[in-house]
Amino acid sequence: MTALNRQDRPATSAAPARTGRLRYAILAMLFVVTTINYADRSTLSIAGDTMQKDLGISSGELGVLFSAFSWSYLIAQIPGGWLLDRFGSKRVYGVAIFLWSVFTMAQGAIGFFAGAAVVLLFVLRFVVGFAEAPSFPGNSRIVAAWFPTKERGFASALFNSAQYFATVAFAPLMGWLVTALGWEHVFTVIGGAGVVLALIWTRVIHPPRSHPRMTAAELDHIGAGGALIDMDSPAGPAGPAGPAASERDGGLRHLKTLLSNRNMLGIFIGQYFINTITWFFLTWFPVYLVQERGMSILEAGFVASLPALCGFTGGVLGGYLSDLLARRGVSLTRARKIPIVTGLLLSTTIMVCNYVTASWLVVCIMSLAFFGKGLGALGWAVIGDVAPKQIAGLAGGVFNAFGAVAGIVTPLVVGYLIDATGSFDLALAFVSVCAALAVVSYAVVVKDIKRLDLGELADAPRGPGTV
């Protein structure tokens, strides 16, 4: 009997050890893909200093190039989420991986067009942003389909923590490539790895019900625990676990519904402020180490991996602690909010770097700040908990769109502050304030964390839960 033909059945009493671990193979694939995804995004930050010298790019122009990715990433978020709901995560995400990898490789040829390098690089970064738009909403949909609620915090935190692991794994490699072979090879090597990964994706990823290695016990376990196992199943029922095609096709009309709900808006705004920290780290942090702290590019590549390792550790720990609290009877609201608020308060310490001179102490403070950011980066778990099941991709797209706005604003603001003041002092203060405002979003604006019903949201009158 194939997984596709199995019908929903009640959860069994099988011990966890007998329920299967196929979902963790799926999670491992998401982790690897997201690692390459963030390595692609950070290629310019590692190669940026050398490219400035070789191609005559100013700090202001580099800030614009850093933000180019996020302009298209923002524009494509909502259409990307709709495409995921309409055509499924496997197909849309797989094509996206292939396209962003090809466009990343093409950036390695910019040196042949030195007179138009800034314009061409902007265009290529722009199309990479378009191609990568479905990635995180796709991650969120796959985790929601494969993981029960009390395992979803760790699963979401793990794929989100790949952004830090990408720096740990690839920043030293990319720094070495710049020094030994030239900045061009940063783009060709990372892009080539993505093309290979796109081919592997088609063999590994399937919806839970139709996966050839799915067992009845594991399907029962994840379904009974709240996983949306029929989200992308071709024969999924048009019921609670499998939204009807008409509901998925009409998802865009629910955009206003999402934006008028207080909880959803608080989560969206919180993601904007959290991503300010992320985008400082992805874009200007290596430049900060070279220009403000006097490190070489090779040193910056290795040193940048230390805060990233702490961010990865914080991210995995945050998801683990959140699920542990939920399993021990703490409400889901408190289980999610405790790591989020605690971690983001730690992130505000980044401003302390303005008042110390020792490089080792700067690295320690940055490591603490990024550990906190990782600990508090549970937004994708929260979206997986609250998004209406019929429009999970759309909700993830809107959520990620708010984060993409930070990807536009942060590089531009930081670049402007550096050009205007000649230092990173105000830039670090800006990032610290954004971390504090993220705390306010989750502690004050967001109330109960629970699955929202699309019908009730559409029919609800304006009140405490709406804005």
Buried (B, 14 or more C-beta within 10 A) or exposed (E): EEBBEBEBEEBEEBEEEEBBEBBBBBBEBBBBBBBBBBBBBBBBBBBBBBBBEBBEBEBEBBBBBBBBBBBBBBBBBBBBBBBBBBBBBBBBBBBBBBBBBBBBBBBBEBBEEEEEBBEBBBBBBBBBBBBBBBBBBBBBBBBBBBBBBBBBBBBBBBBBBBBBBBBBBBBBBBBBBBBEEBBBBBBBBBBBBBBEBBEBBEEBBBBBBBBEEBBBBBBBBBBBBBBBBBBBBEEBEBEEBBBEEEBBEBBBEBBEBBEBBBBBBBBBBBBBBBBBBBBBBBBBBBBBBBBBBEBBBBBBBBBBBBBBBBBBBBBBBBBBBBBBBBEEEBEBBEBBBBBBBBBBBBBBBBBBBBEEEEBEEBBBBBBBBBBBBBBBBBBBBBBBBBBBBBBBBBBBBBBBBBBBBBBBBBBBBBBBBBEEEEBBBBBBBBBBBBBBBBBBBBBEBBEEBEBBEBEEBEEBEEEEBBE
